[in-house]
C-alpha cells in the first residue's frame, strides 16, 4: 500500500512561521508586563516601608537593632572613640572572661535567657570601660603644675 503524495501550499511554511512568531511575541509581551508589575509592587512595598520607618523614628526602632548584640557593637564603637589607650589592670581580664563565657554558652547552645544575661554583663562592663576611659582622659587633659 502506497501513501498518497502530499503537496503543501507553497506559502504554508511562511504562514506557520509567522503564526509561531506572533505566538512568541505575545508571550514575551505578557512576560514583560508581569515583570513590570512585580517591579512596581516591590517598589511600592519599599516606599511603604521607608515611610513607616520614618514615621516610627527610623530602623533603629526595629527589634534587631535593639538586641544586646547591636547594643554591644555600639558600645564598643563608643569605647574606641573615647580614646581608650590605657586600661585598668582588671578590666581587660574581665572582658576576656565574659567573652569566654559567651563563647562557651554559644558552643553548648545555651537558651536565649542565658545568652541575654551574658550580653547584659558584657554591655555593663563596656559601659564601665567607657566611663573609665572618659574619666582618665579628662584627668589626663587637665593642666598640671610642673615641679622645678
C-alpha positions in Angstrom: 0.0 0.0 0.0 1.4 3.3 -1.1 0.7 6.6 0.7 -0.6 9.4 -1.4 1.7 12.2 -2.3 1.1 15.5 -0.4 2.0 18.7 -2.0 1.5 21.5 0.5 0.7 25.0 -0.5 4.0 26.9 -1.1 3.0 29.7 1.4 2.2 27.2 4.2 5.7 27.3 5.7 5.7 31.2 5.8 2.3 31.2 7.4 3.3 28.7 10.1 6.5 30.6 10.9 4.6 33.9 11.1 2.0 32.4 13.4 4.8 30.9 15.6 6.5 34.3 15.7 3.2 36.1 16.8 2.7 33.5 19.5 6.2 34.0 21.0 5.9 37.8 20.6 2.7 37.8 22.7 4.2 35.5 25.3 7.3 37.9 25.6 4.9 40.9 26.0 3.0 39.2 28.7 6.2 38.2 30.5 7.5 41.8 30.3 4.1 43.1 31.7 4.3 40.6 34.6 7.9 41.5 35.4 7.0 45.2 35.3 4.1 44.6 37.6 6.3 42.7 40.0 8.9 45.5 39.9 6.2 48.1 40.6 4.9 46.0 43.5 8.4 45.7 45.1 9.0 49.4 44.7 5.6 50.2 46.3 6.5 48.0 49.3 9.9 49.6 49.6 8.3 53.0 49.6 5.8 52.0 52.2 8.5 50.5 54.5 10.6 53.6 54.1 7.6 55.8 55.1 6.8 53.5 58.0 10.5 53.7 59.2 10.5 57.5 59.0 7.3 57.7 61.0 8.5 55.2 63.6 11.8 57.0 64.1 13.9 55.1 61.7 15.1 51.5 61.5 16.7 51.8 65.0 13.3 51.2 66.4 13.2 47.7 64.9 13.8 44.7 67.2 17.0 43.6 65.6 18.7 46.9 66.2 17.8 46.9 69.9 19.3 43.5 70.6 22.1 43.1 73.1 24.5 42.3 70.3 23.7 45.5 68.4 24.0 47.5 71.7 27.3 45.8 72.4 28.6 46.8 69.0 27.6 50.4 69.5 29.2 50.4 73.0 32.4 49.0 71.5 32.5 51.8 68.9 31.9 54.4 71.6 34.7 52.9 73.7 37.1 53.0 70.8 36.1 56.6 70.2 36.7 57.5 73.8 40.4 57.2 73.3 40.8 54.2 75.5 44.6 53.8 75.3 45.2 52.6 78.8 43.1 50.1 80.6 42.7 49.4 84.3 44.5 46.2 85.2 41.4 44.1 85.8 39.2 45.5 83.1 40.7 43.6 80.1 40.7 40.3 82.0 37.1 40.8 83.0 36.1 41.4 79.3 38.1 38.3 78.3 36.3 36.3 80.9 32.9 37.5 79.8 33.7 36.8 76.2 34.9 33.3 77.0 31.7 32.7 78.9 29.7 33.9 75.9 31.6 31.7 73.5 31.1 28.7 75.8 27.4 29.5 76.0 27.1 29.6 72.2 29.1 26.4 71.9 26.8 24.5 74.2 23.7 26.0 72.5 22.5 27.9 75.6 19.0 29.3 75.7 18.2 32.9 74.9 17.8 33.9 78.6 21.4 32.8 79.4 22.8 34.5 76.4 20.9 37.7 77.1 22.2 37.7 80.7 25.8 37.3 79.4 25.3 40.1 76.8 23.9 42.3 79.6 27.1 41.7 81.7 29.3 42.4 78.7 27.5 45.6 78.0 27.7 46.7 81.6 31.5 46.0 81.5 31.8 48.0 78.3 29.9 50.9 79.9 32.4 50.8 82.8 35.3 50.9 80.4 33.8 53.9 78.6 33.3 55.7 81.9 36.9 54.9 83.0 38.3 56.0 79.6 36.4 59.3 79.7 37.5 59.9 83.3 41.1 59.1 82.6 41.0 61.2 79.5 39.5 64.1 81.5 42.1 63.8 84.2 45.0 63.5 81.7 43.9 66.5 79.8 43.8 68.8 82.9 46.9 71.0 83.2 49.3 70.0 85.9 51.8 72.0 87.8 55.4 71.2 87.0 57.9 70.8 89.8 61.1 72.6 89.3 
